[in-house]
């Protein structure tokens, strides 16, 4: 099998795991559960659970304890999309070619759907204790999940982004880096660090993986900004030129196109070299990172 | 000191613990942190953390491990208020005599503030592991926190309530009981069960406490419906007659005034008798439950 076929298989496997942890569509509260399914099953690349599993494998992990965390992280990613799309936030009516949750279920129900996904993510991750009650790595993995999703992770970046946009203020490079590292980087750090921690990686290796994940997240985001200027709609998944139209501060506007391209290249090389420097290797993971930042996917 | 003075002292102590766990007001994401403080510091009776601490004491608990859970539960209670008040939900501009979070910080920021409080609640509760890394009761307490706040607890009740209200549908007694048990009962169950679990109560006693808490939550809610017809605005904290005005299904409309009053009396007596039947006694707690349901507070 070539890389794309292997990837497709792994994405499908991750998706099955994620969906197996979704709540049963029954009970008086069935509508909000339906909306959770609608949001999570909308597709997407399942990058975060795939990254988590691959880093887990890289460090020799082979148990089922990783699975509730894979599902939990994907639920957190999806809650953030449901809330981002709300009229009070980005006011997006379509995502991945389908109507967004608030368009289908109403705004109040979409707020609750996001809340339900975030809360259920923790309920799901806590099921790891049912699999391995005495595993001392689970509390550490739970802490990473909560921290990287929250105020000092994804949500913090999102809050600054929303505030600046509502105020119509441009960001400087420090602020933009803060937003990129958190909004895009934090959940990739979360995925990779939990994979490493649950597999029993050393503190130093978890730190290395965190740094690589940060670089991947930021490079990915810069690449997104570049493609918004130069790319085509199909690769980008949104109309080209939308950043300029929305007067968004991007890495390209602050740093220039050529420097931006150099930075992506340099960051991705550093990320790859961190993984290449580890005692064990996962060739699929290395290739995934390369193709992801190159956006061949 | 009389009961009211002791209560006031305990509320103040709980408030101090809750506030000590709030995030520092600093960093680029300071606005969302300010909004979290604004919401949590708006006051309220701090009933849930007080209940948690009192049940903990009742079962002989005396460590600090209860404190992050007290703070976490109050954060969850407050996130639900911030989101409930949103224009897409109840559209309330005032709560406890102060402007609601979305009025002060804007709607998008209020969505994020609720998300931040919910996420930070789990971050906070996980700090219990820093105090007692090997305590096997902490995972159980975390599960109760997540379950009682989520889809099969508070949020499930809220989802049904919102759906029925948006559709303009009346509820039958089964549906109303479902909503009351979850929207009001679940976090009281959560408070009391976590107190019992962390103090090392037996499974049977945790089950007894859960049943008593359910009765207290539902009785409290029925009392609220009664006061909406018969009470005065000061005790109720909202205008009298608002349920009728909003065509809300209430316990009183379904069951009649006299039966409702009998049910409150019977439920609170059952709750008290459960606590009186335990080997240990906490007189303050018994008195708190009595006065709460009687709404002398």
Interface residues (C-beta under 8 A of the other chain):
Chain A: X23 X27 X28 X29 X31 X32 X33 X79 X83 X86 X88 X89 X106 X107 X108 X109 X110 X111 X112 X114 X115 X116 X118 X119 X120 X122 X123 X126 X129 X133 X136 X138 X139 X142 X143 X146 X147 X149 X150 X151 X152 X155 X156 X157 X158 X159 X160 X162 X163 X166 X175 X178
Chain B: X23 X27 X28 X29 X31 X32 X33 X79 X83 X86 X88 X89 X106 X107 X108 X109 X110 X111 X112 X114 X115 X116 X118 X119 X120 X122 X123 X126 X129 X133 X136 X138 X139 X142 X143 X146 X147 X149 X150 X151 X152 X155 X156 X157 X158 X159 X160 X162 X163 X166 X175 X178
